[in-house]
Amino acid sequence: MPGSRNVVTIGVFDGVHRGQRVLVAAARQEADQRGLPLVVVTFDPHPLAVVGSEAPPTSLASVEKRVELLRSAGADDVIVLTFDEKLQATEPEDFVRDILVGRLQVAAVAVGEDFRFGRRARGDVHLLTTMGAELGYDVIGVPLAGDAGTFWSSTLVRRLISDGDAAAAADMLGRPYEMTGSVIHGDARGRTLGFPTANLGWTGSPTLPGDGVYAGFLGDGTNRWPSAISVGTNPQFHTDQKRIETYVIDQTGLDLYDKQITLEFVDRVRGQLTFPDVDGLVAQMHTDVDTIRTLLSD
């Protein structure tokens, strides 16, 4: 931790997926061998929001959730650096001297073998190693991790979520993908159909799951209930705004309005459909709930 020598690892760590946890685990092992704390350095906002010419990537976890996940993965401390134009323009040599050595008193730094940093992304493992020989710290380059010939990456996780493959995304994340927000008022149409739903209001730019019906869970900080989650524009009723609506299975009388909730997307059970009439929709909803109840009880 700042004030003592530390082992450090650096990255955006969006989602803290399995590949990123391999890096944290390697740094944790090095810290344990040296009897030193492990400090994880991450950035907010995403660097591509500042340096990219295109829209920045959507988020897999809020910065607060990232900190929580990094601590649970083994970090003793998490430093969140504000990625702004000043940091973008920092020469990699200055980043090493001022932040790694000056601020964090680095004894060893673990980074992915493709890690780049500093102005124009000029810094890399080779530069870190060269400066480490001069300034008295070691460098651990960690190979990219994956399975079945595929590297685990935040880009791939986003694509899986957007495509509706919640199960594959959960496997790569090591947990179901989550969205957090407040319950907002909707059309109250689900109540008239016998399936009262909680409508999720979100902020920022989370990665939105592909349209369809999902098996998942709704948590309110105290309880965690099996749920059927609908994502889409609700074409049966000719709406055009994307919504995320959740029916909590086998629970009645819940008052979730204005409460903060977290949705976990476990698996998609079907895509978005339209039906000849409302009776057909209601029959399908009963089938969906039965399917999800069984899936989540296994």
PLY file of the C-alpha trace (Angstrom):
ply
format ascii 1.0
element vertex 298
property float x
property float y
property float z
element edge 297
property int vertex1
property int vertex2
end_header
0.00 0.00 0.00
1.13 3.61 -0.41
3.70 4.34 2.31
5.32 0.90 2.05
6.79 -1.17 -0.77
4.10 -2.89 -2.81
3.48 -5.40 -5.54
1.38 -3.69 -8.21
-0.73 -4.76 -11.15
-2.31 -2.37 -13.65
-5.27 -2.50 -16.03
-8.77 -1.29 -16.76
-10.19 -4.57 -15.39
-13.64 -3.91 -16.87
-15.80 -6.75 -15.57
-12.88 -8.40 -13.74
-13.35 -11.46 -15.94
-11.47 -14.75 -15.60
-8.51 -13.60 -17.70
-8.08 -10.48 -15.57
-8.30 -12.56 -12.42
-5.43 -14.72 -13.71
-3.34 -11.54 -13.76
-4.46 -10.54 -10.25
-3.73 -14.07 -9.01
-0.18 -13.93 -10.42
0.36 -10.59 -8.69
-1.15 -11.97 -5.47
1.24 -14.93 -5.56
4.20 -12.58 -6.03
3.02 -10.38 -3.15
2.62 -13.38 -0.86
6.10 -14.67 -1.70
7.54 -11.27 -0.81
5.32 -10.66 2.19
4.10 -7.40 0.65
0.68 -5.87 -0.01
-0.89 -6.11 -3.45
-2.11 -2.85 -4.98
-4.27 -2.93 -8.11
-4.29 0.20 -10.27
-7.31 0.79 -12.49
-8.70 3.71 -14.48
-11.95 5.63 -14.70
-13.33 6.54 -17.15
-12.28 3.88 -19.64
-9.17 5.16 -21.48
-10.91 4.76 -24.84
-13.45 7.35 -23.70
-10.58 9.86 -23.82
-8.24 8.61 -26.54
-10.58 6.75 -28.87
-11.99 8.24 -32.05
-15.11 6.09 -31.80
-17.68 5.68 -29.04
-16.11 4.19 -25.91
-16.97 0.59 -25.03
-19.99 -0.04 -22.87
-19.34 -0.99 -19.26
-19.34 -4.46 -17.74
-19.26 -3.16 -14.15
-19.37 0.18 -12.39
-16.11 1.43 -10.91
-17.51 0.67 -7.44
-18.28 -2.91 -8.48
-14.83 -3.24 -10.05
-13.21 -2.23 -6.77
-15.34 -4.76 -4.90
-14.48 -7.55 -7.36
-10.77 -6.72 -7.35
-10.67 -6.84 -3.57
-12.46 -10.19 -3.57
-9.93 -11.42 -6.16
-7.04 -10.69 -3.79
-6.19 -6.98 -3.88
-5.24 -5.37 -0.57
-5.88 -1.94 -2.03
-7.32 -0.58 -5.28
-6.18 2.76 -6.67
-8.56 4.35 -9.20
-6.72 6.82 -11.41
-8.78 9.41 -13.26
-8.00 8.91 -16.92
-8.07 12.40 -18.41
-6.13 14.31 -21.05
-3.32 14.96 -18.57
-2.84 11.27 -17.84
-3.22 10.46 -21.53
-0.33 12.83 -22.31
1.94 11.42 -19.59
5.11 9.89 -21.00
5.49 6.26 -19.94
8.83 7.01 -18.24
7.12 9.69 -16.13
4.28 7.28 -15.25
6.85 4.79 -13.97
8.87 7.31 -12.00
6.02 9.42 -10.60
3.29 6.84 -9.98
4.80 3.37 -9.81
8.02 4.29 -8.02
7.21 7.64 -6.42
3.64 7.11 -5.27
3.35 3.32 -4.97
6.97 2.40 -4.11
6.73 -0.60 -6.40
8.80 -3.68 -5.58
7.36 -5.73 -8.45
4.77 -5.05 -11.12
2.70 -7.72 -12.88
1.08 -6.86 -16.22
-0.37 -8.71 -19.16
2.17 -9.47 -21.86
0.31 -7.15 -24.26
0.09 -4.26 -21.75
0.58 -0.78 -23.18
0.61 2.53 -21.33
1.62 6.17 -21.47
1.50 8.74 -24.25
0.75 7.15 -27.62
0.73 3.76 -25.82
4.52 3.77 -26.12
5.12 1.97 -22.83
5.22 -1.82 -22.76
6.67 -4.75 -20.83
10.12 -4.15 -22.33
10.19 -0.52 -21.18
8.96 -1.50 -17.71
11.70 -4.12 -17.48
14.43 -1.74 -18.63
13.39 0.91 -16.12
12.99 -1.72 -13.40
16.66 -2.66 -13.73
17.51 0.99 -13.16
14.98 1.85 -10.46
14.97 -1.36 -8.45
11.76 -3.23 -9.16
10.95 -6.50 -10.93
8.50 -7.11 -13.78
6.26 -10.15 -14.26
4.76 -10.43 -17.75
1.66 -12.63 -17.54
0.54 -14.49 -20.70
-2.99 -13.96 -21.96
-5.41 -16.57 -20.60
-8.33 -18.39 -22.16
-9.71 -21.76 -23.18
-10.58 -23.65 -26.37
-8.24 -21.42 -28.33
-10.05 -18.23 -27.28
-8.55 -15.53 -25.08
-10.81 -14.17 -22.35
-11.38 -10.47 -22.99
-13.78 -7.68 -22.07
-14.50 -7.18 -25.77
-15.63 -10.78 -26.15
-17.73 -10.62 -22.97
-19.52 -7.53 -24.28
-20.22 -9.26 -27.58
-21.64 -12.33 -25.84
-23.93 -10.21 -23.68
-25.12 -8.12 -26.63
-25.78 -11.31 -28.59
-27.88 -12.68 -25.73
-25.50 -15.50 -24.82
-25.75 -14.90 -21.09
-24.51 -18.39 -20.16
-21.28 -18.02 -22.15
-20.77 -14.51 -20.77
-21.26 -15.82 -17.24
-18.70 -18.56 -17.88
-16.13 -16.00 -19.07
-16.88 -13.57 -16.25
-16.89 -16.34 -13.65
-20.33 -15.15 -12.48
-23.60 -14.00 -14.08
-23.55 -10.59 -15.72
-25.22 -7.98 -13.50
-27.06 -4.71 -14.01
-27.91 -2.39 -11.13
-30.39 0.48 -10.99
-33.57 1.80 -9.45
-37.03 0.38 -10.07
-39.01 2.89 -12.12
-42.68 3.13 -13.00
-43.68 1.50 -16.27
-47.01 0.94 -18.03
-48.27 -1.43 -15.30
-49.31 -3.72 -18.16
-47.67 -6.79 -16.60
-49.93 -6.52 -13.57
-53.04 -6.69 -15.77
-51.63 -9.83 -17.42
-50.99 -11.54 -14.09
-47.22 -10.96 -14.16
-46.37 -7.75 -12.26
-42.89 -6.61 -13.21
-40.17 -4.37 -11.81
-38.83 -2.03 -14.49
-35.11 -1.34 -14.24
-33.88 2.21 -14.69
-30.16 2.38 -15.35
-27.58 5.14 -15.61
-24.32 5.41 -17.51
-23.59 3.11 -20.43
-23.85 -0.51 -19.26
-23.69 -3.34 -21.76
-27.30 -4.15 -22.56
-28.23 -7.80 -23.06
-29.69 -8.82 -26.40
-33.48 -8.88 -26.67
-35.23 -11.88 -25.21
-36.36 -13.57 -22.01
-33.76 -14.59 -19.45
-33.55 -16.76 -16.38
-31.94 -14.79 -13.61
-32.17 -13.32 -10.15
-33.32 -10.04 -8.66
-31.58 -8.88 -5.50
-32.49 -5.93 -3.30
-29.49 -6.05 -0.97
-31.27 -8.38 1.46
-33.09 -10.93 -0.69
-32.25 -12.70 -3.94
-35.21 -14.11 -5.84
-35.42 -16.31 -8.99
-36.81 -14.14 -11.77
-37.90 -14.01 -15.38
-36.24 -11.02 -17.06
-37.55 -9.56 -20.31
-35.26 -7.37 -22.41
-36.51 -5.57 -25.50
-38.88 -3.06 -27.03
-42.06 -5.02 -26.25
-43.23 -5.28 -29.88
-46.48 -6.95 -28.82
-47.65 -3.52 -27.66
-45.83 -1.45 -30.30
-43.36 0.31 -28.03
-39.94 1.36 -29.32
-37.97 2.06 -26.14
-35.73 -0.73 -24.88
-36.86 -1.92 -21.48
-35.70 -4.40 -18.89
-38.65 -5.80 -16.94
-38.43 -8.47 -14.25
-41.07 -10.78 -12.87
-40.08 -12.24 -9.49
-41.19 -15.87 -9.48
-43.48 -17.18 -6.71
-43.49 -13.91 -4.78
-46.52 -11.69 -4.19
-47.00 -8.27 -2.69
-43.46 -7.04 -3.34
-43.10 -3.25 -3.36
-39.86 -2.49 -5.20
-40.63 0.96 -6.61
-37.69 3.37 -6.25
-35.57 0.68 -4.61
-32.07 -0.14 -5.81
-31.94 -3.62 -7.30
-29.41 -5.85 -9.05
-30.35 -8.20 -11.86
-28.25 -11.28 -12.65
-28.56 -12.74 -16.15
-28.01 -16.51 -15.94
-29.25 -17.81 -19.31
-31.52 -16.76 -22.16
-34.51 -19.05 -22.62
-35.87 -17.51 -25.83
-35.66 -14.52 -28.14
-38.15 -11.68 -28.43
-41.44 -12.81 -30.00
-44.82 -11.43 -31.00
-48.10 -13.35 -30.77
-51.44 -13.26 -32.62
-53.19 -12.05 -29.48
-52.63 -11.29 -25.80
-53.85 -14.75 -24.76
-50.97 -16.26 -26.75
-48.54 -13.95 -24.99
-49.88 -14.87 -21.54
-49.67 -18.60 -22.34
-46.04 -18.16 -23.40
-45.28 -16.21 -20.22
-46.59 -19.10 -18.13
-44.37 -21.47 -20.12
-41.36 -19.15 -19.68
-41.85 -18.94 -15.92
-42.14 -22.74 -15.61
-38.99 -23.18 -17.67
-37.05 -20.62 -15.65
-38.24 -21.98 -12.31
-36.94 -25.42 -13.30
-33.69 -24.09 -14.76
-32.82 -22.08 -11.66
-33.70 -24.89 -9.26
-31.22 -27.30 -10.87
0 1
1 2
2 3
3 4
4 5
5 6
6 7
7 8
8 9
9 10
10 11
11 12
12 13
13 14
14 15
15 16
16 17
17 18
18 19
19 20
20 21
21 22
22 23
23 24
24 25
25 26
26 27
27 28
28 29
29 30
30 31
31 32
32 33
33 34
34 35
35 36
36 37
37 38
38 39
39 40
40 41
41 42
42 43
43 44
44 45
45 46
46 47
47 48
48 49
49 50
50 51
51 52
52 53
53 54
54 55
55 56
56 57
57 58
58 59
59 60
60 61
61 62
62 63
63 64
64 65
65 66
66 67
67 68
68 69
69 70
70 71
71 72
72 73
73 74
74 75
75 76
76 77
77 78
78 79
79 80
80 81
81 82
82 83
83 84
84 85
85 86
86 87
87 88
88 89
89 90
90 91
91 92
92 93
93 94
94 95
95 96
96 97
97 98
98 99
99 100
100 101
101 102
102 103
103 104
104 105
105 106
106 107
107 108
108 109
109 110
110 111
111 112
112 113
113 114
114 115
115 116
116 117
117 118
118 119
119 120
120 121
121 122
122 123
123 124
124 125
125 126
126 127
127 128
128 129
129 130
130 131
131 132
132 133
133 134
134 135
135 136
136 137
137 138
138 139
139 140
140 141
141 142
142 143
143 144
144 145
145 146
146 147
147 148
148 149
149 150
150 151
151 152
152 153
153 154
154 155
155 156
156 157
157 158
158 159
159 160
160 161
161 162
162 163
163 164
164 165
165 166
166 167
167 168
168 169
169 170
170 171
171 172
172 173
173 174
174 175
175 176
176 177
177 178
178 179
179 180
180 181
181 182
182 183
183 184
184 185
185 186
186 187
187 188
188 189
189 190
190 191
191 192
192 193
193 194
194 195
195 196
196 197
197 198
198 199
199 200
200 201
201 202
202 203
203 204
204 205
205 206
206 207
207 208
208 209
209 210
210 211
211 212
212 213
213 214
214 215
215 216
216 217
217 218
218 219
219 220
220 221
221 222
222 223
223 224
224 225
225 226
226 227
227 228
228 229
229 230
230 231
231 232
232 233
233 234
234 235
235 236
236 237
237 238
238 239
239 240
240 241
241 242
242 243
243 244
244 245
245 246
246 247
247 248
248 249
249 250
250 251
251 252
252 253
253 254
254 255
255 256
256 257
257 258
258 259
259 260
260 261
261 262
262 263
263 264
264 265
265 266
266 267
267 268
268 269
269 270
270 271
271 272
272 273
273 274
274 275
275 276
276 277
277 278
278 279
279 280
280 281
281 282
282 283
283 284
284 285
285 286
286 287
287 288
288 289
289 290
290 291
291 292
292 293
293 294
294 295
295 296
296 297
